[in-house]
């Protein structure tokens, strides 16, 4: 089971954006997942996104326990890149994800899951980049 500590500054950011009560996913953004915004081989395990949903997605069944009481899930694949001591922080206008091994991503993005899927269905890649 994954455990995530959400810092007070990150909790405040999500509250200000009115996203704290929405279903959320924490994914590695490597181009392989359903909601992956960008990536490719060079981003495996080094780029993450918070995806905001309107309803839970059964493809992401693994709950991430957290002190913010968010409904936060991921997949077994994505969890493989997250270790013990997971922390989500907001500082210097950036969302940072780290674990006991160190910094995982210094610029975690927040994206609307429905908008990502709609863009993908139209053949639009959100970032237009790859490795």
C-alpha positions in Angstrom: 0.0 0.0 0.0 1.3 3.5 -0.9 1.2 6.2 1.6 1.6 9.9 0.6 2.2 12.9 2.9 0.6 16.0 1.4 2.2 19.2 2.7 0.0 22.0 4.0 1.0 24.2 1.0 -0.1 21.5 -1.4 -3.4 21.0 0.4 -4.0 24.7 0.2 -3.3 24.8 -3.5 -5.8 22.0 -4.2 -8.4 23.7 -1.9 -7.9 27.0 -3.7 -8.4 25.2 -7.0 -11.5 23.4 -5.6 -10.0 20.1 -6.5 -9.7 18.5 -3.0 -13.0 16.7 -3.2 -12.6 15.3 -6.7 -11.3 11.8 -7.6 -7.6 12.1 -8.4 -5.0 9.9 -10.0 -1.2 10.1 -9.5 0.4 8.8 -12.6 3.8 8.6 -14.1 3.7 10.6 -17.3 5.7 8.4 -19.7 3.4 8.3 -22.7 2.0 4.8 -21.9 -0.9 5.5 -19.7 -4.5 6.4 -20.5 -4.0 10.0 -19.3 -0.3 10.5 -20.0 0.3 14.0 -21.3 3.7 13.5 -22.8 6.7 11.4 -22.6 8.5 8.4 -23.9 11.4 6.3 -22.7 13.3 9.3 -21.4 10.5 10.2 -18.9 9.8 6.8 -17.4 9.7 7.3 -13.7 10.9 10.9 -13.9 7.7 12.8 -14.8 4.3 12.6 -12.9 0.9 14.2 -13.2 -2.1 14.6 -11.0 -5.2 13.8 -13.1 -8.6 15.3 -11.9 -11.6 13.1 -12.7 -15.3 13.4 -12.4 -15.7 9.7 -11.4 -13.2 7.0 -10.4 -11.5 5.1 -13.3 -11.4 1.3 -12.7 -8.2 1.1 -14.7 -6.5 2.7 -11.6 -7.6 0.5 -8.7 -4.7 1.1 -6.3 -5.6 3.5 -3.5 -2.9 5.9 -2.2 -3.5 6.6 1.5 -2.9 10.3 2.3 -3.2 12.7 5.2 -5.3 15.1 3.1 -8.1 12.6 2.8 -8.2 12.9 -1.0 -9.7 10.2 -3.1 -6.3 9.4 -4.7 -5.6 6.3 -6.8 -3.0 4.9 -9.2 -2.2 1.7 -11.1 0.2 -1.0 -10.2 2.4 0.1 -13.1 2.6 3.7 -11.9 3.1 2.6 -8.2 6.3 0.8 -9.2 8.0 4.2 -9.6 6.9 5.5 -6.2 8.8 4.4 -3.1 8.5 4.7 0.6 8.3 8.2 2.1 6.2 9.7 -0.7 5.6 13.5 -0.3 3.7 15.9 -2.5 4.7 19.5 -1.9 4.0 22.9 -3.4 6.7 25.4 -3.2 8.3 28.1 -5.4 5.1 27.8 -7.6 5.9 24.2 -8.5 4.4 20.9 -7.4 7.1 18.5 -6.3 7.0 14.8 -5.7 9.7 13.0 -3.8 10.2 9.8 -1.8 13.0 8.5 0.4 15.2 8.0 -2.6 15.0 11.7 -3.5 13.2 14.1 -5.9 11.0 12.3 -8.4 9.6 15.3 -10.2 10.0 19.0 -9.6 7.2 20.1 -11.9 4.2 17.8 -11.4 1.3 18.9 -13.6 -2.4 19.0 -12.8 -4.7 18.0 -15.7 -8.4 17.5 -16.3 -8.9 13.8 -17.2 -11.9 14.4 -19.4 -10.1 17.2 -21.4 -7.0 14.9 -21.8 -9.2 12.1 -23.2 -11.1 14.4 -25.5 -7.9 15.8 -26.9 -6.5 12.3 -27.4 -9.7 11.2 -29.2 -9.2 14.1 -31.6 -5.6 13.0 -32.2 -4.2 15.9 -30.3 -1.1 15.3 -28.1 -1.2 17.7 -25.2 2.5 18.6 -25.3 3.3 17.7 -28.9 6.6 16.3 -27.8 8.3 13.0 -27.4 11.7 11.6 -26.7 
